[in-house]
Amino acid sequence: MTQTWERAKRVGHIQPRPGNFYYGSCGTTQYAAVRFEAGAGATGDDRVQLQDEGSGLQFFRLSPGTAWWFVGSDTYPATDDCSRFAPKDLAHQWNCS
């Protein structure tokens, strides 16, 4: 997820924020949600990129035969509404529905 988001947002030196990574599947499709924070070597530009959108949950999906892809972000300020990007049952398990 980290590399996928770095490519999608043209940001580097990020890492998942501890305790803010959610994962699960529904059928053959896998879902993930994560908040990122600046990692070692983060530049000023990297930190700016993380201020608004980067502070909310970032959502990813993996379907059979594909790579992980970035599907969207929570709004800013964050609502923690995962059900926009993941099945309701999974969002409920993540405590963000």
C-alpha positions in Angstrom: 0.0 0.0 0.0 2.8 2.4 0.8 4.4 2.1 -2.6 1.0 2.3 -4.4 0.1 5.6 -2.5 3.6 7.0 -3.1 3.2 6.5 -6.8 -0.4 7.8 -6.9 0.4 10.9 -4.9 4.0 11.5 -6.0 5.2 11.5 -2.4 8.0 9.6 -0.7 9.4 8.6 2.6 6.1 7.6 4.2 5.1 4.7 6.4 1.9 3.4 7.9 1.0 5.1 11.1 1.1 2.5 13.9 -2.3 1.2 14.8 -3.9 2.7 11.6 -3.8 -0.2 9.2 -6.9 -2.2 8.4 -7.2 -5.2 6.1 -9.8 -7.7 5.1 -11.5 -9.5 2.2 -14.9 -9.9 0.8 -15.1 -12.8 -1.6 -12.0 -12.8 -3.8 -11.4 -9.0 -3.4 -9.1 -7.7 -0.7 -9.4 -4.3 0.9 -7.1 -2.2 3.0 -7.2 1.2 4.7 -4.3 3.0 6.2 -3.2 6.4 7.5 0.4 7.4 6.6 2.9 9.5 8.4 6.3 10.9 7.4 9.1 8.3 7.6 12.9 8.6 7.8 14.2 11.0 5.2 10.9 12.8 4.6 11.4 16.1 2.8 9.4 19.2 3.3 7.3 18.4 0.2 6.6 15.0 1.6 5.4 16.5 4.9 3.2 19.0 3.1 1.6 16.2 1.1 0.7 14.4 4.3 -0.9 17.5 6.0 -4.4 17.3 4.6 -5.3 14.3 2.5 -2.5 12.2 4.0 -3.9 12.6 7.5 -7.1 10.7 6.6 -7.6 7.0 5.8 -6.3 6.0 2.3 -8.2 3.1 0.7 -6.9 0.3 -1.5 -8.3 -2.7 -3.3 -6.8 -5.9 -4.8 -8.9 -8.0 -7.2 -7.8 -11.3 -8.7 -5.3 -10.8 -11.4 -4.5 -7.2 -10.4 -2.0 -5.3 -8.2 -3.1 -3.2 -5.3 -4.6 0.0 -6.4 -5.5 3.2 -4.7 -9.3 3.8 -4.7 -9.7 7.0 -2.7 -9.3 8.9 0.5 -11.4 10.0 3.4 -12.3 13.6 3.4 -10.5 16.3 5.2 -11.2 16.8 8.0 -11.4 13.0 8.4 -14.8 11.3 8.8 -13.5 7.7 9.2 -16.3 6.5 6.9 -14.8 3.3 5.4 -18.1 2.2 3.9 -17.6 4.5 0.9 -14.7 2.3 -0.2 -15.1 -1.1 1.5 -18.1 -3.4 2.0 -20.3 -2.3 5.0 -19.5 -5.5 7.0 -15.8 -5.0 6.6 -16.1 -1.3 7.5 -18.0 -2.3 10.6 -15.2 -4.7 11.6 -12.7 -1.8 11.2 -14.9 0.4 13.4 -15.2 3.0 10.7 -18.7 2.7 9.2 
